[in-house]
């Protein structure tokens, strides 16, 4: 068993917190990351495979702010994933117009 995963009641799982921000390349400061939800990786009961479940916070996207970034054409959507136990994190970004084009999916 990998020590990076917590074992609870015979199940192996690991949870990561998700944060996000809307970033305009024309802004002088970066906005803070705000909570977005969480991802839990857990071992399936029937095999050694891992499966992911995602929990989103309700109404965490400001669509008016998105539309401003898309209209400006210089915005990015940033996602930060934080490991609960160690606090280690990783960040990725995508142009805001690509997220809007995909209807926020």
N, CA, C and O atoms as a GROMACS GRO file, in nm:
protein
  420
    1UNK      N    1   0.084  -0.118   0.000
    1UNK     CA    2   0.000   0.000   0.000
    1UNK      C    3   0.089   0.124   0.000
    1UNK      O    4   0.190   0.127   0.070
    2UNK      N    5   0.052   0.223  -0.077
    2UNK     CA    6   0.126   0.348  -0.085
    2UNK      C    7   0.102   0.431   0.040
    2UNK      O    8  -0.014   0.451   0.079
    3UNK      N    9   0.206   0.478   0.105
    3UNK     CA   10   0.191   0.552   0.230
    3UNK      C   11   0.132   0.690   0.210
    3UNK      O   12   0.094   0.754   0.308
    4UNK      N   13   0.122   0.738   0.086
    4UNK     CA   14   0.066   0.870   0.060
    4UNK      C   15  -0.086   0.871   0.074
    4UNK      O   16  -0.146   0.979   0.075
    5UNK      N   17  -0.148   0.756   0.085
    5UNK     CA   18  -0.292   0.747   0.096
    5UNK      C   19  -0.331   0.708   0.237
    5UNK      O   20  -0.265   0.624   0.298
    6UNK      N   21  -0.437   0.767   0.288
    6UNK     CA   22  -0.486   0.737   0.423
    6UNK      C   23  -0.578   0.617   0.416
    6UNK      O   24  -0.664   0.609   0.328
    7UNK      N   25  -0.559   0.522   0.508
    7UNK     CA   26  -0.644   0.404   0.511
    7UNK      C   27  -0.750   0.423   0.619
    7UNK      O   28  -0.719   0.445   0.736
    8UNK      N   29  -0.875   0.414   0.577
    8UNK     CA   30  -0.987   0.429   0.669
    8UNK      C   31  -1.085   0.316   0.645
    8UNK      O   32  -1.136   0.300   0.535
    9UNK      N   33  -1.112   0.237   0.749
    9UNK     CA   34  -1.208   0.128   0.741
    9UNK      C   35  -1.180   0.037   0.621
    9UNK      O   36  -1.274  -0.004   0.552
   10UNK      N   37  -1.055   0.005   0.597
   10UNK     CA   38  -1.020  -0.086   0.490
   10UNK      C   39  -1.013  -0.023   0.353
   10UNK      O   40  -0.978  -0.091   0.256
   11UNK      N   41  -1.044   0.106   0.341
   11UNK     CA   42  -1.038   0.174   0.213
   11UNK      C   43  -0.917   0.265   0.208
   11UNK      O   44  -0.876   0.321   0.310
   12UNK      N   45  -0.860   0.278   0.091
   12UNK     CA   46  -0.747   0.367   0.071
   12UNK      C   47  -0.798   0.490  -0.003
   12UNK      O   48  -0.859   0.478  -0.110
   13UNK      N   49  -0.775   0.610   0.054
   13UNK     CA   50  -0.822   0.731  -0.013
   13UNK      C   51  -0.730   0.848   0.017
   13UNK      O   52  -0.655   0.848   0.115
   14UNK      N   53  -0.739   0.948  -0.068
   14UNK     CA   54  -0.661   1.071  -0.055
   14UNK      C   55  -0.747   1.185  -0.106
   14UNK      O   56  -0.808   1.173  -0.213
   15UNK      N   57  -0.753   1.296  -0.032
   15UNK     CA   58  -0.834   1.411  -0.072
   15UNK      C   59  -0.746   1.532  -0.098
   15UNK      O   60  -0.652   1.560  -0.024
   16UNK      N   61  -0.778   1.602  -0.204
   16UNK     CA   62  -0.709   1.725  -0.242
   16UNK      C   63  -0.812   1.837  -0.247
   16UNK      O   64  -0.923   1.818  -0.297
   17UNK      N   65  -0.776   1.954  -0.196
   17UNK     CA   66  -0.863   2.070  -0.200
   17UNK      C   67  -0.839   2.146  -0.330
   17UNK      O   68  -0.725   2.159  -0.375
   18UNK      N   69  -0.946   2.197  -0.391
   18UNK     CA   70  -0.938   2.274  -0.514
   18UNK      C   71  -0.966   2.422  -0.485
   18UNK      O   72  -1.058   2.455  -0.411
   19UNK      N   73  -0.885   2.508  -0.544
   19UNK     CA   74  -0.904   2.652  -0.534
   19UNK      C   75  -0.897   2.708  -0.676
   19UNK      O   76  -0.840   2.645  -0.764
   20UNK      N   77  -0.955   2.826  -0.698
   20UNK     CA   78  -0.952   2.884  -0.831
   20UNK      C   79  -0.946   3.036  -0.824
   20UNK      O   80  -0.977   3.096  -0.721
   21UNK      N   81  -0.906   3.096  -0.935
   21UNK     CA   82  -0.907   3.242  -0.946
   21UNK      C   83  -0.919   3.281  -1.092
   21UNK      O   84  -0.883   3.205  -1.182
   22UNK      N   85  -0.970   3.401  -1.113
   22UNK     CA   86  -0.976   3.459  -1.246
   22UNK      C   87  -0.865   3.562  -1.253
   22UNK      O   88  -0.858   3.654  -1.171
   23UNK      N   89  -0.778   3.547  -1.350
   23UNK     CA   90  -0.660   3.632  -1.360
   23UNK      C   91  -0.663   3.709  -1.491
   23UNK      O   92  -0.675   3.651  -1.598
   24UNK      N   93  -0.651   3.839  -1.481
   24UNK     CA   94  -0.641   3.924  -1.600
   24UNK      C   95  -0.494   3.962  -1.618
   24UNK      O   96  -0.429   4.006  -1.523
   25UNK      N   97  -0.444   3.944  -1.737
   25UNK     CA   98  -0.304   3.978  -1.762
   25UNK      C   99  -0.281   4.129  -1.759
   25UNK      O  100  -0.167   4.175  -1.755
   26UNK      N  101  -0.390   4.206  -1.763
   26UNK     CA  102  -0.376   4.352  -1.755
   26UNK      C  103  -0.382   4.403  -1.611
   26UNK      O  104  -0.356   4.521  -1.586
   27UNK      N  105  -0.416   4.316  -1.515
   27UNK     CA  106  -0.425   4.356  -1.374
   27UNK      C  107  -0.285   4.373  -1.316
   27UNK      O  108  -0.190   4.308  -1.359
   28UNK      N  109  -0.274   4.461  -1.217
   28UNK     CA  110  -0.144   4.485  -1.153
   28UNK      C  111  -0.115   4.386  -1.042
   28UNK      O  112   0.002   4.367  -1.006
   29UNK      N  113  -0.218   4.321  -0.987
   29UNK     CA  114  -0.198   4.220  -0.883
   29UNK      C  115  -0.282   4.097  -0.916
   29UNK      O  116  -0.385   4.106  -0.982
   30UNK      N  117  -0.236   3.982  -0.868
   30UNK     CA  118  -0.312   3.858  -0.886
   30UNK      C  119  -0.422   3.850  -0.782
   30UNK      O  120  -0.399   3.881  -0.665
   31UNK      N  121  -0.542   3.809  -0.822
   31UNK     CA  122  -0.649   3.791  -0.724
   31UNK      C  123  -0.619   3.669  -0.637
   31UNK      O  124  -0.546   3.579  -0.680
   32UNK      N  125  -0.675   3.664  -0.517
   32UNK     CA  126  -0.651   3.547  -0.431
   32UNK      C  127  -0.726   3.425  -0.484
   32UNK      O  128  -0.828   3.437  -0.553
   33UNK      N  129  -0.675   3.308  -0.450
   33UNK     CA  130  -0.746   3.184  -0.482
   33UNK      C  131  -0.860   3.168  -0.382
   33UNK      O  132  -0.844   3.195  -0.263
   34UNK      N  133  -0.975   3.123  -0.432
   34UNK     CA  134  -1.091   3.098  -0.346
   34UNK      C  135  -1.130   2.950  -0.356
   34UNK      O  136  -1.101   2.886  -0.457
   35UNK      N  137  -1.195   2.896  -0.254
   35UNK     CA  138  -1.232   2.753  -0.256
   35UNK      C  139  -1.322   2.719  -0.374
   35UNK      O  140  -1.413   2.794  -0.408
   36UNK      N  141  -1.295   2.604  -0.435
   36UNK     CA  142  -1.371   2.556  -0.552
   36UNK      C  143  -1.437   2.422  -0.524
   36UNK      O  144  -1.543   2.392  -0.580
   37UNK      N  145  -1.375   2.339  -0.436
   37UNK     CA  146  -1.427   2.206  -0.408
   37UNK      C  147  -1.315   2.113  -0.367
   37UNK      O  148  -1.214   2.157  -0.312
   38UNK      N  149  -1.334   1.984  -0.393
   38UNK     CA  150  -1.231   1.886  -0.358
   38UNK      C  151  -1.236   1.767  -0.453
   38UNK      O  152  -1.337   1.740  -0.518
   39UNK      N  153  -1.124   1.698  -0.458
   39UNK     CA  154  -1.112   1.574  -0.536
   39UNK      C  155  -1.069   1.465  -0.438
   39UNK      O  156  -0.974   1.484  -0.363
   40UNK      N  157  -1.139   1.352  -0.440
   40UNK     CA  158  -1.100   1.238  -0.357
   40UNK      C  159  -1.066   1.121  -0.447
   40UNK      O  160  -1.146   1.080  -0.532
   41UNK      N  161  -0.946   1.069  -0.428
   41UNK     CA  162  -0.903   0.948  -0.499
   41UNK      C  163  -0.918   0.831  -0.403
   41UNK      O  164  -0.872   0.839  -0.289
   42UNK      N  165  -0.981   0.725  -0.448
   42UNK     CA  166  -0.998   0.609  -0.361
   42UNK      C  167  -0.989   0.481  -0.442
   42UNK      O  168  -1.019   0.477  -0.561
   43UNK      N  169  -0.947   0.377  -0.374
   43UNK     CA  170  -0.935   0.245  -0.435
   43UNK      C  171  -1.075   0.187  -0.451
   43UNK      O  172  -1.157   0.195  -0.360
   44UNK      N  173  -1.102   0.128  -0.567
   44UNK     CA  174  -1.232   0.068  -0.590
   44UNK      C  175  -1.242  -0.062  -0.512
   44UNK      O  176  -1.142  -0.129  -0.487
   45UNK      N  177  -1.363  -0.097  -0.473
   45UNK     CA  178  -1.386  -0.217  -0.393
   45UNK      C  179  -1.358  -0.345  -0.472
   45UNK      O  180  -1.319  -0.447  -0.414
   46UNK      N  181  -1.377  -0.340  -0.604
   46UNK     CA  182  -1.367  -0.461  -0.685
   46UNK      C  183  -1.229  -0.485  -0.745
   46UNK      O  184  -1.203  -0.593  -0.797
   47UNK      N  185  -1.139  -0.385  -0.739
   47UNK     CA  186  -1.006  -0.405  -0.798
   47UNK      C  187  -0.906  -0.312  -0.731
   47UNK      O  188  -0.939  -0.240  -0.637
   48UNK      N  189  -0.784  -0.315  -0.782
   48UNK     CA  190  -0.679  -0.227  -0.729
   48UNK      C  191  -0.676  -0.092  -0.800
   48UNK      O  192  -0.584  -0.013  -0.777
   49UNK      N  193  -0.773  -0.066  -0.884
   49UNK     CA  194  -0.776   0.061  -0.958
   49UNK      C  195  -0.822   0.174  -0.867
   49UNK      O  196  -0.892   0.152  -0.768
   50UNK      N  197  -0.781   0.296  -0.904
   50UNK     CA  198  -0.822   0.414  -0.830
   50UNK      C  199  -0.932   0.484  -0.908
   50UNK      O  200  -0.933   0.483  -1.031
   51UNK      N  201  -1.026   0.546  -0.834
   51UNK     CA  202  -1.128   0.627  -0.899
   51UNK      C  203  -1.133   0.763  -0.830
   51UNK      O  204  -1.102   0.776  -0.711
   52UNK      N  205  -1.173   0.863  -0.906
   52UNK     CA  206  -1.178   0.999  -0.853
   52UNK      C  207  -1.322   1.044  -0.842
   52UNK      O  208  -1.405   1.017  -0.930
   53UNK      N  209  -1.351   1.113  -0.733
   53UNK     CA  210  -1.482   1.178  -0.719
   53UNK      C  211  -1.456   1.326  -0.690
   53UNK      O  212  -1.365   1.361  -0.614
   54UNK      N  213  -1.536   1.411  -0.751
   54UNK     CA  214  -1.518   1.555  -0.739
   54UNK      C  215  -1.640   1.615  -0.673
   54UNK      O  216  -1.753   1.585  -0.711
   55UNK      N  217  -1.618   1.701  -0.575
   55UNK     CA  218  -1.726   1.775  -0.512
   55UNK      C  219  -1.703   1.922  -0.540
   55UNK      O  220  -1.598   1.977  -0.508
   56UNK      N  221  -1.802   1.987  -0.600
   56UNK     CA  222  -1.794   2.129  -0.631
   56UNK      C  223  -1.874   2.208  -0.528
   56UNK      O  224  -1.977   2.162  -0.480
   57UNK      N  225  -1.824   2.325  -0.496
   57UNK     CA  226  -1.902   2.417  -0.414
   57UNK      C  227  -2.007   2.481  -0.503
   57UNK      O  228  -1.978   2.516  -0.617
   58UNK      N  229  -2.127   2.497  -0.452
   58UNK     CA  230  -2.235   2.559  -0.530
   58UNK      C  231  -2.208   2.707  -0.552
   58UNK      O  232  -2.157   2.776  -0.464
   59UNK      N  233  -2.243   2.753  -0.669
   59UNK     CA  234  -2.235   2.896  -0.703
   59UNK      C  235  -2.098   2.957  -0.676
   59UNK      O  236  -2.088   3.067  -0.622
   60UNK      N  237  -1.993   2.887  -0.712
   60UNK     CA  238  -1.860   2.941  -0.687
   60UNK      C  239  -1.803   3.013  -0.810
   60UNK      O  240  -1.693   3.066  -0.804
   61UNK      N  241  -1.878   3.015  -0.921
   61UNK     CA  242  -1.832   3.084  -1.040
   61UNK      C  243  -1.911   3.214  -1.060
   61UNK      O  244  -2.034   3.214  -1.059
   62UNK      N  245  -1.840   3.322  -1.078
   62UNK     CA  246  -1.902   3.452  -1.106
   62UNK      C  247  -1.904   3.470  -1.257
   62UNK      O  248  -1.804   3.511  -1.317
   63UNK      N  249  -2.016   3.440  -1.319
   63UNK     CA  250  -2.025   3.443  -1.466
   63UNK      C  251  -2.010   3.583  -1.522
   63UNK      O  252  -1.963   3.599  -1.635
   64UNK      N  253  -2.048   3.686  -1.446
   64UNK     CA  254  -2.027   3.823  -1.493
   64UNK      C  255  -1.878   3.854  -1.503
   64UNK      O  256  -1.834   3.918  -1.598
   65UNK      N  257  -1.802   3.810  -1.404
   65UNK     CA  258  -1.657   3.830  -1.407
   65UNK      C  259  -1.595   3.754  -1.525
   65UNK      O  260  -1.503   3.804  -1.589
   66UNK      N  261  -1.647   3.634  -1.553
   66UNK     CA  262  -1.600   3.557  -1.668
   66UNK      C  263  -1.623   3.634  -1.796
   66UNK      O  264  -1.533   3.647  -1.880
   67UNK      N  265  -1.744   3.686  -1.811
   67UNK     CA  266  -1.777   3.758  -1.934
   67UNK      C  267  -1.687   3.879  -1.953
   67UNK      O  268  -1.652   3.911  -2.067
   68UNK      N  269  -1.651   3.947  -1.846
   68UNK     CA  270  -1.559   4.061  -1.856
   68UNK      C  271  -1.421   4.015  -1.904
   68UNK      O  272  -1.359   4.080  -1.989
   69UNK      N  273  -1.373   3.903  -1.849
   69UNK     CA  274  -1.242   3.851  -1.892
   69UNK      C  275  -1.244   3.808  -2.038
   69UNK      O  276  -1.149   3.832  -2.111
   70UNK      N  277  -1.354   3.745  -2.079
   70UNK     CA  278  -1.365   3.699  -2.218
   70UNK      C  279  -1.371   3.820  -2.311
   70UNK      O  280  -1.307   3.821  -2.416
   71UNK      N  281  -1.448   3.920  -2.272
   71UNK     CA  282  -1.459   4.041  -2.355
   71UNK      C  283  -1.324   4.111  -2.367
   71UNK      O  284  -1.288   4.160  -2.474
   72UNK      N  285  -1.250   4.116  -2.257
   72UNK     CA  286  -1.118   4.178  -2.255
   72UNK      C  287  -1.018   4.094  -2.337
   72UNK      O  288  -0.926   4.149  -2.399
   73UNK      N  289  -1.036   3.962  -2.337
   73UNK     CA  290  -0.949   3.873  -2.415
   73UNK      C  291  -0.813   3.847  -2.353
   73UNK      O  292  -0.726   3.790  -2.417
   74UNK      N  293  -0.796   3.888  -2.227
   74UNK     CA  294  -0.663   3.870  -2.167
   74UNK      C  295  -0.668   3.789  -2.038
   74UNK      O  296  -0.573   3.791  -1.961
   75UNK      N  297  -0.777   3.718  -2.014
   75UNK     CA  298  -0.794   3.650  -1.887
   75UNK      C  299  -0.759   3.503  -1.890
   75UNK      O  300  -0.762   3.437  -1.993
   76UNK      N  301  -0.726   3.454  -1.770
   76UNK     CA  302  -0.697   3.312  -1.749
   76UNK      C  303  -0.774   3.262  -1.628
   76UNK      O  304  -0.793   3.334  -1.531
   77UNK      N  305  -0.817   3.138  -1.636
   77UNK     CA  306  -0.877   3.069  -1.523
   77UNK      C  307  -0.767   2.984  -1.463
   77UNK      O  308  -0.708   2.901  -1.533
   78UNK      N  309  -0.739   3.003  -1.335
   78UNK     CA  310  -0.635   2.927  -1.268
   78UNK      C  311  -0.697   2.832  -1.166
   78UNK      O  312  -0.790   2.868  -1.094
   79UNK      N  313  -0.644   2.712  -1.162
   79UNK     CA  314  -0.687   2.612  -1.064
   79UNK      C  315  -0.564   2.570  -0.984
   79UNK      O  316  -0.457   2.545  -1.039
   80UNK      N  317  -0.582   2.564  -0.854
   80UNK     CA  318  -0.476   2.523  -0.763
   80UNK      C  319  -0.525   2.401  -0.687
   80UNK      O  320  -0.633   2.403  -0.627
   81UNK      N  321  -0.446   2.293  -0.688
   81UNK     CA  322  -0.479   2.170  -0.617
   81UNK      C  323  -0.382   2.159  -0.501
   81UNK      O  324  -0.260   2.164  -0.519
   82UNK      N  325  -0.437   2.144  -0.379
   82UNK     CA  326  -0.354   2.140  -0.258
   82UNK      C  327  -0.373   2.006  -0.188
   82UNK      O  328  -0.486   1.965  -0.161
   83UNK      N  329  -0.262   1.940  -0.159
   83UNK     CA  330  -0.265   1.816  -0.082
   83UNK      C  331  -0.289   1.851   0.064
   83UNK      O  332  -0.215   1.930   0.123
   84UNK      N  333  -0.393   1.792   0.123
   84UNK     CA  334  -0.431   1.827   0.259
   84UNK      C  335  -0.321   1.803   0.362
   84UNK      O  336  -0.294   1.889   0.446
   85UNK      N  337  -0.256   1.688   0.355
   85UNK     CA  338  -0.160   1.649   0.458
   85UNK      C  339  -0.033   1.732   0.458
   85UNK      O  340   0.015   1.771   0.564
   86UNK      N  341   0.021   1.759   0.341
   86UNK     CA  342   0.152   1.824   0.334
   86UNK      C  343   0.145   1.971   0.296
   86UNK      O  344   0.240   2.046   0.319
   87UNK      N  345   0.033   2.013   0.239
   87UNK     CA  346   0.021   2.151   0.194
   87UNK      C  347   0.088   2.176   0.059
   87UNK      O  348   0.087   2.289   0.010
   88UNK      N  349   0.145   2.073  -0.001
   88UNK     CA  350   0.204   2.089  -0.134
   88UNK      C  351   0.094   2.118  -0.235
   88UNK      O  352  -0.019   2.072  -0.220
   89UNK      N  353   0.129   2.195  -0.338
   89UNK     CA  354   0.028   2.234  -0.434
   89UNK      C  355   0.084   2.240  -0.576
   89UNK      O  356   0.206   2.241  -0.597
   90UNK      N  357  -0.008   2.243  -0.670
   90UNK     CA  358   0.025   2.263  -0.810
   90UNK      C  359  -0.080   2.355  -0.870
   90UNK      O  360  -0.196   2.355  -0.827
   91UNK      N  361  -0.039   2.432  -0.969
   91UNK     CA  362  -0.129   2.529  -1.031
   91UNK      C  363  -0.126   2.511  -1.182
   91UNK      O  364  -0.020   2.484  -1.241
   92UNK      N  365  -0.241   2.526  -1.245
   92UNK     CA  366  -0.250   2.526  -1.390
   92UNK      C  367  -0.346   2.637  -1.432
   92UNK      O  368  -0.426   2.684  -1.351
   93UNK      N  369  -0.337   2.677  -1.557
   93UNK     CA  370  -0.427   2.782  -1.606
   93UNK      C  371  -0.471   2.751  -1.748
   93UNK      O  372  -0.407   2.675  -1.820
   94UNK      N  373  -0.583   2.813  -1.785
   94UNK     CA  374  -0.638   2.799  -1.919
   94UNK      C  375  -0.700   2.934  -1.958
   94UNK      O  376  -0.756   3.002  -1.872
   95UNK      N  377  -0.690   2.972  -2.084
   95UNK     CA  378  -0.754   3.098  -2.123
   95UNK      C  379  -0.904   3.097  -2.089
   95UNK      O  380  -0.973   2.998  -2.113
   96UNK      N  381  -0.953   3.207  -2.032
   96UNK     CA  382  -1.092   3.213  -1.988
   96UNK      C  383  -1.190   3.193  -2.104
   96UNK      O  384  -1.299   3.138  -2.084
   97UNK      N  385  -1.153   3.237  -2.223
   97UNK     CA  386  -1.244   3.219  -2.337
   97UNK      C  387  -1.264   3.071  -2.371
   97UNK      O  388  -1.371   3.032  -2.419
   98UNK      N  389  -1.162   2.986  -2.345
   98UNK     CA  390  -1.176   2.842  -2.371
   98UNK      C  391  -1.276   2.780  -2.274
   98UNK      O  392  -1.355   2.694  -2.313
   99UNK      N  393  -1.273   2.822  -2.148
   99UNK     CA  394  -1.368   2.770  -2.049
   99UNK      C  395  -1.509   2.817  -2.083
   99UNK      O  396  -1.605   2.740  -2.074
  100UNK      N  397  -1.522   2.943  -2.121
  100UNK     CA  398  -1.653   2.997  -2.158
  100UNK      C  399  -1.708   2.927  -2.282
  100UNK      O  400  -1.826   2.896  -2.290
  101UNK      N  401  -1.620   2.901  -2.379
  101UNK     CA  402  -1.661   2.832  -2.502
  101UNK      C  403  -1.712   2.692  -2.471
  101UNK      O  404  -1.801   2.642  -2.540
  102UNK      N  405  -1.656   2.627  -2.368
  102UNK     CA  406  -1.698   2.493  -2.328
  102UNK      C  407  -1.818   2.498  -2.233
  102UNK      O  408  -1.855   2.396  -2.174
  103UNK      N  409  -1.878   2.616  -2.219
  103UNK     CA  410  -1.995   2.636  -2.133
  103UNK      C  411  -1.966   2.595  -1.989
  103UNK      O  412  -2.049   2.533  -1.923
  104UNK      N  413  -1.846   2.632  -1.940
  104UNK     CA  414  -1.803   2.609  -1.802
  104UNK      C  415  -1.793   2.463  -1.763
  104UNK      O  416  -1.808   2.430  -1.645
  105UNK      N  417  -1.768   2.376  -1.858
  105UNK     CA  418  -1.754   2.234  -1.826
  105UNK      C  419  -1.610   2.195  -1.822
  105UNK      O  420  -1.578   2.079  -1.797
   0.00000   0.00000   0.00000
